[in-house]
Amino acid sequence: MIKSSDDNSLIRPQTLYEARLIGSISGTELSVETLSQRLADTDVVIIGEYHGHQAAHLLQSQIQAALYRQQPLQILSMEQFTLDKQAAVDAYLSGETGETEMMEDSNAWDNYRGSYRPLMEFARQQSLPVIAANAPAAIVRCVGRTGPGYLDRLATHDRASLPDHPFMDTPAYREKFEATINSSHGAADDAMRERLDNTYKAQLLRDNTMASRILASHSAHPSHQIVHITGTFHSEEHLGTVAMLRQRAPDLSIAVISPVIWPEGAEMPPLDENRNKGDFLYVIQPLPEEFLDKDRERKAMSARFHRPTEDTCQGDSP
């Protein structure tokens, strides 16, 4: 049974904006302020999200501000911007461009204004650095399409921007990735297995790049706390980016905050099977089903991941 701080059972979030923070081991509900006090001396705080979930984005903004009150030396690190767009992010933070210009120049995600604007604006208002942490989208796409050897064809400058050992791995992460993919695709033939392996290498490139960018920021600003925003697959169970950080910097203190869905109709959220997802959890409502018609879903997914006819992955750079 999850208990709140006043020893009452946890109350189900009433709206899609609400989240209930709990300690993953204690099962006790926490306020954002209490969480920030506990994490005041942590080097890197990683807040996982389900992309586009209102409760996740609101909580991230609340935690960012609460941590700042404890430790005003703060850096915001974001999966949602790629390292080749760092100059566009910096130009906006320094007042050289407007928001729409920044969004165009940085290829900001479509949900930037509704989901990430509060994080960026807090950093801008407080004159805090923002790290565009992800690997360049074109390079990730080409690794996923043609394999890890694509990096050998990159221009020297492009390759130098990526981490050494860009496909560093852990067995548990590979197992999780394959289980997730297999649940969607079923048994695979040799050609499919090769494509899935390339997709996994692209995933590793993202994780290793984000870990490398976080560590570079920590080295440049060792007194600052880094708040990293990322999709939960990159951080939950301390896998992905978190595992890469720990392999590269074992002495770094890291805290992971992960979402847990409270299913409709359930009396309590599924805590027992989710305790290992993070050092702290936040319980949220499920998002609405995107599709009930499976044929429409397949067509939509096909359109979403349709490859352009031109092949842009054969040259020396993306």
Sequence and secondary structure as in RCSB ss.txt:
>XXXX:A:sequence
MIKSSDDNSLIRPQTLYEARLIGSISGTELSVETLSQRLADTDVVIIGEYHGHQAAHLLQSQIQAALYRQQPLQI
LSMEQFTLDKQAAVDAYLSGETGETEMMEDSNAWDNYRGSYRPLMEFARQQSLPVIAANAPAAIVRCVGRTGPGY
LDRLATHDRASLPDHPFMDTPAYREKFEATINSSHGAADDAMRERLDNTYKAQLLRDNTMASRILASHSAHPSHQ
IVHITGTFHSEEHLGTVAMLRQRAPDLSIAVISPVIWPEGAEMPPLDENRNKGDFLYVIQPLPEEFLDKDRERKA
MSARFHRPTEDTCQGDSP
>XXXX:A:secstr
  B TTS B    SSTT  EEEETTT BEE HHHHHHHTTT SEEEEEE TT HHHHHHHHHHHHHHHHH S EE
EEEEEEEGGGHHHHHHHHTTSS HHHHHHHHT  TTIIIIIHHHHHHHHHTT  EEEEE  HHHHHHHHHH GGG
GGGS HHHHHTS SSTT   HHHHHHHHHHHHHHH S  HHHHHHHHHHHHHHHHHHHHHHHHHHHHHHH TTSE
EEEEEEGGGTGGG THHHHHHHH TT  EEEEEEEE  TT SS   GGGGGG SEEEEE     S S HHHHHHH
HHHHT   SS  SSSS  
